[in-house]
Amino acid sequence: MATFHTSSGTGDEATVPQEPARATTTRLWWGGLLTLVAAVGFPRLNDYLSSTENGGRLDREEVVGLIVVAAVTILLFGLLGRWAVRAPAGSGRPAQVGLVCSILGLVGILAFFVSAPIVLGGLGATLGYEARQRAAVAGHGRMAFAAMVIGGTAAVIGIVIWLLG
C-alpha cells in the first residue's frame, strides 16, 4: 500500500495510507457491472412479468434501447467514474461527483423508462463508496455517505418502478 504525505503548513507532516489505484478501479468496474446488470435486467424482467407486453420477446425498439442504456452506463463509469476516482488522494472529487450523480439519479426517476435512476444512482453510490474509502485522507465523509444513500435510494426506486410498473 502506498502512502500519501500531507502537510498542514506548520511543519508537521502526517503519513496516511493510500490504496493502490488498481483497487479503486476494480471497485469502480464492479459497481459498473452491477449497475449495468440492473439497468438492463430489470426492464427485461418487467417485460416477462407484464402480461400486457409482447410475452418477453424483444422488438427492434427494445433492442436499440437496451444497447443505448448499456452504452451510456459503460461510458459514464468508464469516463466520468474513472475521472473521479483518479483524482489526487486528498481530493474530494469522488464524493462531489458521486453526490451530483446521486441527485441526478433522483431527478432521473422522471425518466425511469431509460433506467436513468438506476444508472445515475448506481454511479453515485459507487463513487460515494469510493469516497468513503478515502475519507481518512480526503475528508468529505458526510458528502460521500450522502452520495451512497441518495444514489442507492434512486437506484432502488428505479428498480421498484420497473418491477411494479
Buried (B, 14 or more C-beta within 10 A) or exposed (E): EEEBEEEEEEEEEEEBEBBEEEEBBEBBBEBBBBBBBBBBBBBBBBBEEEEEEEEEEEEEEBEEBBEEBBEBBBEBBEEBBBEBBBBEBBBBBBBBBBBBBBBBBBEBBEEBEBBBBBBBBBBBBBBBBBBBBBBEBBBBBEBBBBBBBBBBBBBBBBBEBBEEE
